[in-house]
């Protein structure tokens, strides 16, 4: 079978390499827009929480300032009282009331007055300390809520953009709109093919051409080195059968099935092309150290059907090679 012209085919084989590139670009732009949208939503939320955090911190600083002032006042009143009634103030700072008939008489009533001032200062300090602790606890709770709220908000935004409405919102962006249309066309074509395949409306030739274009299979044609048959050596599309080979650089090649070609599945051979003629020889075994050049299989050419087919001269050369290598020949 010779090369097939694209004008003779009643179907079109997609360019899977170009389609995959479109999808890759779509996902990259979509991811960038999604990250930007999430960052914008979280930024707004952070600004709201930041205002509340600053208010809490201002209240805490004010409470600390009041507490420091009350601490100084309490210390001063305790010191004054201790100078008049030294025995009624303990080392820990606790102020005891003066005795009625001795301390007050000796201080001419000043002990009772200073005692009340020291007691009021201690109570005021205690209330301020409680306020500082409450404010600090509220501030810490608020900071913890901020972290939780940000995580919940991010999950909500991601969930929104996974919905149909959110996806349309992102795809309405000019940077994604054209790519979204191309991806939609690709998906529609894939869905149509699957529907026709399920309904049994896809011919063997179209399945073959499409599968080979998608999976990177190539027909034997031209110079190929180190060919050896795969373990699963047959590829079938309905009534169409092909033998599968791998070359030295891990590319997959197929050959139209024929009984006289089966001995090739037991050989390792090279195909050379010089001066318009094919030369086929036994290939040396692979290196035991495994240092052969290996690279990923790559589709060459823009139209996958451009190299579909086997050169009649190559098939003849393969038959002659099989006859030549047959035992007893």
Phi and psi in degrees as a GROMACS rama.xvg file:
@    title "Ramachandran Plot"
@    xaxis  label "Phi"
@    yaxis  label "Psi"
@TYPE xy
-83.7854  -176.969  UNK-2
-64.4731  143.036  UNK-3
-98.7945  128.535  UNK-4
-79.2023  143.677  UNK-5
-65.8357  -25.9222  UNK-6
-72.8107  -19.4961  UNK-7
-85.278  -11.7226  UNK-8
-89.7585  133.203  UNK-9
-82.0517  7.44892  UNK-10
-138.58  166.471  UNK-11
-119.684  127.467  UNK-12
-88.2888  122.123  UNK-13
-63.2523  153.174  UNK-14
-87.1928  92.7282  UNK-15
-65.8151  -31.6693  UNK-16
-64.0276  -45.9602  UNK-17
-66.6279  -39.5604  UNK-18
-63.6251  -41.3882  UNK-19
-65.2187  -34.8607  UNK-20
-66.3308  -39.4461  UNK-21
-62.723  -44.9153  UNK-22
-62.0761  -40.2399  UNK-23
-62.6904  -43.9  UNK-24
-65.1248  -40.7318  UNK-25
-60.0996  -48.5329  UNK-26
-65.5653  -35.3731  UNK-27
-65.8514  -46.9205  UNK-28
-67.5254  -41.173  UNK-29
-59.9279  -42.8898  UNK-30
-64.2295  -41.4827  UNK-31
-64.1525  -43.02  UNK-32
-66.8038  -37.8007  UNK-33
-64.9264  -43.8585  UNK-34
-62.0118  -40.684  UNK-35
-65.0911  -41.7972  UNK-36
-64.7864  -42.2148  UNK-37
-64.1472  -43.5485  UNK-38
-61.9952  -39.6217  UNK-39
-63.8374  -43.8364  UNK-40
-64.7484  -41.8539  UNK-41
-70.4863  -33.0781  UNK-42
-62.9154  -44.4221  UNK-43
-62.1049  -40.8115  UNK-44
-68.1453  -39.1814  UNK-45
-62.9045  -39.1901  UNK-46
-61.9254  -41.2048  UNK-47
-65.3128  -44.8995  UNK-48
-70.0486  -31.1713  UNK-49
-64.6957  -37.9319  UNK-50
-61.4521  -44.7475  UNK-51
-66.6738  -38.7292  UNK-52
-62.8708  -43.2898  UNK-53
-63.1746  -37.3585  UNK-54
-65.4691  -42.8152  UNK-55
-62.2598  -43.5776  UNK-56
-65.72  -37.2604  UNK-57
-63.5439  -42.7547  UNK-58
-62.255  -38.9866  UNK-59
-66.6873  -43.1137  UNK-60
-63.2287  -39.5903  UNK-61
-63.9832  -42.6344  UNK-62
-64.5154  -39.1291  UNK-63
-62.5611  -39.638  UNK-64
-65.8297  -42.6193  UNK-65
-64.3816  -41.6413  UNK-66
-62.7649  -41.0167  UNK-67
-64.1291  -40.9372  UNK-68
-64.8635  -42.4676  UNK-69
-68.436  -32.4175  UNK-70
-64.037  -43.2067  UNK-71
-64.8398  -43.0266  UNK-72
-63.1432  -42.5321  UNK-73
-64.8556  -38.5787  UNK-74
-64.6018  -41.6902  UNK-75
-64.5186  -44.1878  UNK-76
-66.9214  -37.9494  UNK-77
-65.4248  -38.8963  UNK-78
-65.504  -43.862  UNK-79
-61.4813  -43.9771  UNK-80
-64.8946  -39.1014  UNK-81
-66.4491  -31.1491  UNK-82
-67.9894  -31.8311  UNK-83
-86.8243  -45.3665  UNK-84
-124.383  77.4498  UNK-85
-66.3915  -29.9375  UNK-86
-75.7219  -17.3962  UNK-87
-93.124  7.26942  UNK-88
-121.033  119.741  UNK-89
-80.3388  170.197  UNK-90
-65.5829  -28.2893  UNK-91
-79.1644  -2.99965  UNK-92
96.9822  0.735978  UNK-93
-75.0634  133.63  UNK-94
-102.833  124.525  UNK-95
-99.9467  149.7  UNK-96
-67.6385  149.417  UNK-97
-72.1865  154.745  UNK-98
-73.5122  145.411  UNK-99
-67.0693  -41.505  UNK-100
-99.3575  -3.70036  UNK-101
-117.977  -61.8239  UNK-102
-61.9668  -41.1417  UNK-103
-70.2389  -37.891  UNK-104
-67.9382  -41.8853  UNK-105
-68.1416  -34.2351  UNK-106
-95.909  4.51936  UNK-107
56.8511  42.1213  UNK-108
86.4272  -5.77885  UNK-109
-72.1895  -29.3873  UNK-110
-62.1042  -44.2334  UNK-111
-63.4844  -41.0416  UNK-112
-65.1711  -47.2976  UNK-113
-67.2014  -32.3408  UNK-114
-62.8392  -44.7254  UNK-115
-63.7698  -39.6557  UNK-116
-64.1201  -42.4466  UNK-117
-65.794  -37.9588  UNK-118
-67.0062  -42.9967  UNK-119
-64.4494  -39.5991  UNK-120
-65.3675  -38.5113  UNK-121
-66.6067  -41.6562  UNK-122
-65.0342  -41.6772  UNK-123
-63.702  -39.9754  UNK-124
-64.4482  -39.7793  UNK-125
-63.6745  -42.3893  UNK-126
-65.7854  -40.7377  UNK-127
-65.3206  -39.4746  UNK-128
-63.6589  -39.9195  UNK-129
-63.2237  -39.1  UNK-130
-65.1728  -40.63  UNK-131
-63.3037  -44.621  UNK-132
-63.0702  -41.8723  UNK-133
-64.1049  -43.1601  UNK-134
-64.0345  -42.7211  UNK-135
-63.102  -40.7006  UNK-136
-65.8574  -41.6417  UNK-137
-63.811  -38.5391  UNK-138
-64.6966  -43.2269  UNK-139
-65.4557  -40.8169  UNK-140
-61.168  -40.5185  UNK-141
-64.3168  -41.8722  UNK-142
-62.4939  -39.9627  UNK-143
-65.238  -39.3796  UNK-144
-65.5693  -34.048  UNK-145
-60.8868  -47.9422  UNK-146
-60.7602  -45.3483  UNK-147
-64.7622  -43.086  UNK-148
-64.356  -36.8175  UNK-149
-65.3266  -41.5038  UNK-150
-63.8868  -45.0519  UNK-151
-63.0994  -41.2047  UNK-152
-63.8101  -41.5233  UNK-153
-63.1407  -41.3401  UNK-154
-63.2648  -39.7442  UNK-155
-64.194  -41.8354  UNK-156
-66.3294  -43.1615  UNK-157
-62.3246  -41.7755  UNK-158
-63.1244  -38.281  UNK-159
-63.1495  -44.5535  UNK-160
-78.5433  -7.56004  UNK-161
-84.4452  -17.6313  UNK-162
-75.6784  168.542  UNK-163
-63.1727  -43.2759  UNK-164
-63.0448  -44.4674  UNK-165
-66.7417  -37.9897  UNK-166
-64.7753  -39.978  UNK-167
-65.1698  -35.5358  UNK-168
-62.9723  -41.8214  UNK-169
-70.3145  -40.4081  UNK-170
-72.3365  -12.5236  UNK-171
-76.3207  -11.6146  UNK-172
-66.4738  139.661  UNK-173
-61.3946  -30.4095  UNK-174
-72.424  -17.9674  UNK-175
-116.933  -13.8018  UNK-176
-60.6818  -49.1574  UNK-177
-66.4006  -42.0351  UNK-178
-63.5155  -37.1026  UNK-179
-63.3684  -39.0197  UNK-180
-64.2819  -42.7086  UNK-181
-64.8384  -42.2211  UNK-182
-63.9649  -39.1168  UNK-183
-63.024  -40.0908  UNK-184
-65.6133  -40.4029  UNK-185
-62.9695  -45.4998  UNK-186
-62.9793  -38.8614  UNK-187
-64.3241  -41.5369  UNK-188
-65.5872  -41.8722  UNK-189
-64.1984  -41.2218  UNK-190
-64.9554  -41.6336  UNK-191
-62.592  -41.0802  UNK-192
-64.9246  -44.8251  UNK-193
-61.8162  -38.1271  UNK-194
-64.3814  -43.7525  UNK-195
-67.0101  -35.6571  UNK-196
-66.228  -42.1395  UNK-197
-65.2178  -36.7635  UNK-198
-79.8934  -2.8106  UNK-199
74.9161  26.8168  UNK-200
-101.041  6.76797  UNK-201
-100.444  125.617  UNK-202
-74.431  163.137  UNK-203
-62.3873  -38.1968  UNK-204
-64.7671  -41.8076  UNK-205
-66.8202  -41.7475  UNK-206
-59.5473  -42.6604  UNK-207
-62.5198  -52.3001  UNK-208
-62.9119  -40.7057  UNK-209
-68.8885  -43.9898  UNK-210
-64.6012  -42.9087  UNK-211
-66.1014  -38.2443  UNK-212
-66.7789  -38.277  UNK-213
-74.7144  -39.7539  UNK-214
-91.1565  -8.41052  UNK-215
83.7353  18.0567  UNK-216
-70.3608  150.297  UNK-217
-136.766  146.969  UNK-218
-79.4417  146.455  UNK-219
-60.7285  119.79  UNK-220
-166.609  117.158  UNK-221
96.1384  -160.555  UNK-222
-87.7028  120.491  UNK-223
-138.148  138.033  UNK-224
-118.875  147.099  UNK-225
69.5167  37.0515  UNK-226
-73.8758  133.972  UNK-227
-148.077  148.482  UNK-228
-75.9205  143.52  UNK-229
-76.3818  163.23  UNK-230
-61.4378  -48.7946  UNK-231
-89.9595  91.1617  UNK-232
-87.8248  -6.71378  UNK-233
-114.38  143.361  UNK-234
-125.944  125.676  UNK-235
-122.951  141.917  UNK-236
-133.468  88.2155  UNK-237
65.4404  -118.137  UNK-238
-86.5072  -7.00706  UNK-239
-87.9396  129.938  UNK-240
-126.095  143.297  UNK-241
-142.183  146.81  UNK-242
-91.8295  141.525  UNK-243
-111.519  134.149  UNK-244
-129.669  154.672  UNK-245
-119.158  139.332  UNK-246
-98.6825  -172.663  UNK-247
-67.4965  -23.4965  UNK-248
-109.098  25.7943  UNK-249
69.8676  21.3341  UNK-250
-85.1606  148.426  UNK-251
-100.129  131.321  UNK-252
-126.39  152.171  UNK-253
-126.77  153.215  UNK-254
-134.421  134.574  UNK-255
-57.6503  134.789  UNK-256
-67.0654  134.505  UNK-257
-154.931  143.987  UNK-258
-60.9732  -38.2201  UNK-259
-73.3059  -7.31695  UNK-260
-95.6743  -7.49859  UNK-261
-60.0633  -35.1943  UNK-262
-58.1499  -22.2165  UNK-263
-64.2318  -24.3949  UNK-264
-69.9346  -14.0681  UNK-265
-102.867  9.13302  UNK-266
-123.276  165.581  UNK-267
-124.244  119.664  UNK-268
-140.961  160.768  UNK-269
-114.018  146.006  UNK-270
-116.714  121.597  UNK-271
-113.588  148.897  UNK-272
-130.967  113.144  UNK-273
-138.464  132.979  UNK-274
54.7529  39.3797  UNK-275
77.3503  9.74313  UNK-276
-128.79  151.172  UNK-277
-98.1803  139.897  UNK-278
-126.627  123.368  UNK-279
-118.091  129.728  UNK-280
-136.884  159.23  UNK-281
-63.5092  136.166  UNK-282
-92.7341  145.128  UNK-283
-65.5357  154.195  UNK-284
-63.7272  157.12  UNK-285
-65.195  155.292  UNK-286
-63.8129  132.174  UNK-287
-65.2014  -22.3631  UNK-288
-84.7174  -8.95587  UNK-289
69.0129  29.7228  UNK-290
-96.2853  19.1457  UNK-291
-68.536  155.552  UNK-292
-69.2942  126.406  UNK-293
-131.689  133.004  UNK-294
-144.554  163.782  UNK-295
-68.4631  145.395  UNK-296
-67.6594  136.537  UNK-297
-130.913  135.265  UNK-298
-72.5779  128.074  UNK-299
-107.068  134.59  UNK-300
99.8618  161.268  UNK-301
-93.4081  -30.0186  UNK-302
-107.285  114.092  UNK-303
-57.591  -24.3467  UNK-304
-83.8624  -4.18298  UNK-305
-64.8465  -26.3438  UNK-306
-118.757  19.404  UNK-307
-83.6484  122.279  UNK-308
132.686  162.206  UNK-309
-123.336  130.854  UNK-310
-60.9994  127.868  UNK-311
-55.942  -35.259  UNK-312
-64.3767  -35.8794  UNK-313
-67.4412  -41.6783  UNK-314
-62.8919  -40.7117  UNK-315
-64.3048  -41.9425  UNK-316
-64.532  -37.3635  UNK-317
-65.7285  -40.9919  UNK-318
-62.934  -43.7978  UNK-319
-63.7002  -37.2353  UNK-320
-64.3265  -42.4916  UNK-321
-63.3993  -42.2353  UNK-322
-64.3836  -39.0334  UNK-323
-68.4624  -35.7844  UNK-324
-88.7654  -3.89933  UNK-325
-67.7601  137.039  UNK-326
-58.5866  134.683  UNK-327
89.3049  -3.70711  UNK-328
